[in-house]
Amino acid sequence: MTSLADVVEIRLTRVKAHLVLETELSLIDCGYAGQGSRIGRAIASHGRDPASLRRVVLTHGHPDHAGSARELALNGAAILIHPADGARLALTWRDVARAPSRGGLFAALTPEPPAFEPIEDGQVLPLLGGLRVVHTPGHTPGSVCLYGKRDRVLFVGDVLQRRFGKVTFASRLYSDDHAAARRSVKRLAQLDVKTLVFSHFAPVEDGAAEILAELAARAG
């Protein structure tokens, strides 16, 4: 659990979403399909109306991060995702059969939202004092990290892992282009980071800058 006052961790099936409790409610990632009611209960537990969820910011389009985006969109939330991943969510099983790929398979497993708002590198989103989009392709073409300068926090999605307590690069097995994913970490090392927030692991709140610098030096 992160120590950030306005950020609440929601534990979903095999992944975590992060709820930002400000005047406008925002959610970072949303788990597999069918998690909408669970997210709604978590929002209600903090005295807020689930129907008031303003936006869902997706770090990438894999089904464990974007699977409930369609459901939440139909309930009124805006879905924000990098267009390289947003467009790929339109892939069907027929498309995958014609041109099989790991990325296509994951996209076909993710219900396509009725619409999405594209987010681009450098864009600043109106939450947590300004959350900057950092495009970090490799795990997926549209993977992004989200950097909050005010709190020196970095939401890394699946661009980084924390295996057995050690922070390392994105999963080779689940990444479209592992070499590119490694190179993307060089961008993160340029940021002033105190806290790393992961989607599948406990946050790092000590030595984050040194960790990023060490990974960047090994990135290739």
C-alpha positions as CSV (number, residue, x, y, z in Angstrom):
1,M,0.0,0.0,0.0
2,T,1.4,3.4,-1.0
3,S,1.7,6.1,1.6
4,L,0.2,8.8,-0.7
5,A,-2.7,10.4,1.1
6,D,-5.0,10.6,-2.0
7,V,-4.2,7.2,-3.5
8,V,-6.0,4.0,-2.5
9,E,-5.0,0.6,-3.6
10,I,-7.8,-1.6,-4.9
11,R,-6.9,-5.3,-4.9
12,L,-8.4,-7.1,-7.9
13,T,-7.9,-10.5,-9.4
14,R,-4.1,-10.9,-9.8
15,V,-3.6,-7.1,-10.2
16,K,-4.0,-3.8,-8.3
17,A,-5.8,-0.7,-9.5
18,H,-5.2,2.7,-7.8
19,L,-8.0,5.0,-6.9
20,V,-7.3,8.7,-6.7
21,L,-9.6,10.3,-4.2
22,E,-9.8,13.9,-5.3
23,T,-12.8,16.2,-6.2
24,E,-12.9,14.2,-9.4
25,L,-12.5,10.5,-9.0
26,S,-9.8,8.8,-11.1
27,L,-8.7,5.3,-11.5
28,I,-5.3,4.0,-12.7
29,D,-5.9,0.6,-14.4
30,C,-9.0,-1.5,-13.9
31,G,-8.2,-5.2,-13.9
32,Y,-9.8,-8.1,-15.8
33,A,-13.2,-7.9,-17.3
34,G,-16.0,-8.2,-14.7
35,Q,-14.3,-6.2,-12.0
36,G,-16.7,-3.2,-12.2
37,S,-18.8,-4.1,-9.2
38,R,-15.7,-4.8,-7.1
39,I,-14.3,-1.4,-8.1
40,G,-17.7,0.2,-7.3
41,R,-17.7,-1.3,-3.8
42,A,-14.2,0.0,-3.2
43,I,-15.2,3.5,-4.2
44,A,-18.4,3.3,-2.0
45,S,-16.3,2.2,0.9
46,H,-14.6,5.6,0.8
47,G,-17.9,7.4,0.9
48,R,-18.0,8.2,-2.8
49,D,-20.5,7.4,-5.5
50,P,-19.2,4.8,-8.0
51,A,-21.2,6.6,-10.7
52,S,-19.0,9.7,-10.2
53,L,-15.8,8.0,-11.5
54,R,-14.6,10.6,-13.9
55,R,-11.8,8.8,-15.7
56,V,-9.8,5.5,-16.0
57,V,-6.2,6.0,-17.0
58,L,-4.7,2.8,-18.5
59,T,-1.0,2.1,-18.3
60,H,-1.5,-0.4,-21.2
61,G,-4.0,-2.5,-23.0
62,H,-3.4,-6.0,-21.5
63,P,-6.5,-7.7,-20.2
64,D,-5.5,-7.6,-16.5
65,H,-5.2,-3.8,-16.7
66,A,-7.8,-2.8,-19.2
67,G,-10.3,-5.6,-19.1
68,S,-13.0,-3.7,-17.2
69,A,-12.6,-0.5,-19.2
70,R,-15.6,-1.2,-21.4
71,E,-17.9,-1.8,-18.3
72,L,-16.7,1.4,-16.6
73,A,-17.0,3.4,-19.8
74,L,-20.6,2.3,-20.2
75,N,-21.2,3.6,-16.6
76,G,-19.9,7.0,-17.7
77,A,-16.1,7.0,-17.1
78,A,-13.8,8.4,-19.7
79,I,-11.1,5.8,-20.8
80,L,-7.6,7.3,-21.3
81,I,-5.1,5.1,-23.1
82,H,-2.1,5.6,-25.5
83,P,-3.5,5.3,-29.1
84,A,-1.0,2.6,-30.0
85,D,-2.7,0.3,-27.5
86,G,-6.2,1.8,-27.8
87,A,-6.4,1.1,-31.5
88,R,-5.2,-2.5,-31.0
89,L,-8.1,-3.2,-28.7
90,A,-10.3,-3.3,-31.8
91,L,-8.6,-6.6,-32.9
92,T,-10.9,-9.6,-33.1
93,W,-10.2,-13.3,-32.8
94,R,-10.5,-13.5,-36.6
95,D,-7.7,-10.8,-36.9
96,V,-5.5,-12.9,-34.6
97,A,-6.1,-16.0,-36.5
98,R,-5.1,-14.3,-39.7
99,A,-1.9,-12.8,-38.2
100,P,-1.1,-14.5,-34.9
101,S,1.0,-12.5,-32.4
102,R,1.3,-12.4,-28.6
103,G,0.2,-8.8,-28.5
104,G,-2.8,-9.5,-30.8
105,L,-3.9,-12.4,-28.5
106,F,-3.8,-10.1,-25.4
107,A,-5.8,-7.4,-27.3
108,A,-8.4,-9.9,-28.4
109,L,-8.8,-11.0,-24.8
110,T,-9.6,-7.4,-23.7
111,P,-13.1,-6.1,-24.3
112,E,-13.0,-3.0,-26.4
113,P,-14.3,0.1,-24.8
114,P,-17.0,2.0,-26.8
115,A,-14.6,4.9,-27.1
116,F,-11.3,6.2,-25.6
117,E,-9.4,9.4,-25.2
118,P,-5.9,9.2,-26.5
119,I,-3.1,10.2,-24.2
120,E,0.4,11.1,-25.6
121,D,3.9,11.4,-24.2
122,G,4.4,14.6,-22.2
123,Q,0.6,15.2,-21.7
124,V,-0.2,16.3,-18.1
125,L,-3.4,14.8,-16.7
126,P,-5.4,16.8,-14.0
127,L,-4.8,14.5,-11.0
128,L,-2.3,14.4,-8.2
129,G,-1.1,17.9,-8.9
130,G,-0.4,17.0,-12.6
131,L,0.4,13.5,-13.7
132,R,2.6,13.4,-16.7
133,V,2.4,10.7,-19.3
134,V,5.7,9.1,-20.1
135,H,5.5,6.8,-23.2
136,T,7.6,3.7,-22.5
137,P,7.0,1.3,-25.4
138,G,8.2,-2.3,-25.4
139,H,6.0,-4.2,-23.0
140,T,3.2,-3.1,-25.4
141,P,3.5,-0.4,-28.1
142,G,1.4,2.0,-26.0
143,S,2.7,1.3,-22.5
144,V,3.0,4.4,-20.4
145,C,4.2,5.3,-17.0
146,L,2.6,8.1,-15.0
147,Y,4.8,10.6,-13.2
148,G,3.6,13.0,-10.5
149,K,6.2,15.7,-9.9
150,R,4.5,17.1,-6.7
151,D,4.7,13.7,-4.9
152,R,7.7,12.4,-6.8
153,V,5.7,9.3,-7.6
154,L,5.9,7.0,-10.6
155,F,3.2,4.5,-11.6
156,V,5.0,2.0,-13.7
157,G,2.3,-0.4,-14.8
158,D,4.2,-3.4,-16.1
159,V,7.2,-1.6,-17.4
160,L,9.0,-2.7,-14.2
161,Q,8.6,-5.7,-12.0
162,R,9.6,-6.4,-8.4
163,R,10.5,-10.1,-8.2
164,F,11.6,-11.4,-4.8
165,G,12.0,-7.9,-3.6
166,K,14.3,-6.8,-6.5
167,V,13.1,-4.3,-9.1
168,T,13.9,-5.5,-12.6
169,F,12.7,-5.0,-16.2
170,A,9.3,-5.9,-17.7
171,S,8.5,-9.6,-18.2
172,R,10.2,-11.0,-21.2
173,L,7.4,-13.6,-21.6
174,Y,4.6,-11.0,-21.8
175,S,6.3,-8.2,-23.6
176,D,6.0,-7.4,-27.3
177,D,9.6,-6.1,-27.6
178,H,11.6,-6.8,-24.5
179,A,14.7,-4.9,-25.7
180,A,12.6,-1.8,-26.3
181,A,11.0,-2.2,-22.9
182,R,14.5,-2.2,-21.3
183,R,15.6,0.9,-23.2
184,S,12.4,2.7,-22.1
185,V,13.7,2.6,-18.5
186,K,16.4,5.1,-19.5
187,R,13.6,7.7,-19.7
188,L,12.4,6.9,-16.2
189,A,15.9,7.4,-14.8
190,Q,15.8,11.0,-15.8
191,L,12.9,11.7,-13.4
192,D,13.1,12.8,-9.8
193,V,11.4,9.7,-8.2
194,K,10.9,8.8,-4.6
195,T,8.1,6.2,-4.9
196,L,7.6,3.5,-7.5
197,V,4.0,2.1,-7.6
198,F,3.6,-1.3,-9.3
199,S,0.5,-3.1,-10.6
200,H,1.5,-6.5,-9.2
201,F,3.9,-5.8,-6.4
202,A,4.4,-3.7,-3.3
203,P,5.6,-0.2,-3.9
204,V,9.2,1.0,-3.4
205,E,9.5,4.1,-1.2
206,D,13.2,4.0,-0.5
207,G,16.1,4.3,-3.0
208,A,13.8,4.5,-6.1
209,A,16.1,7.0,-8.0
210,E,19.1,4.8,-7.4
211,I,17.2,1.7,-8.6
212,L,16.2,3.4,-11.8
213,A,19.7,4.7,-12.5
214,E,21.1,1.2,-12.0
215,L,18.5,-0.3,-14.4
216,A,19.1,2.4,-17.0
217,A,22.9,1.6,-16.9
218,R,22.1,-2.1,-17.7
219,A,19.3,-1.3,-20.3
220,G,21.4,-1.7,-23.4
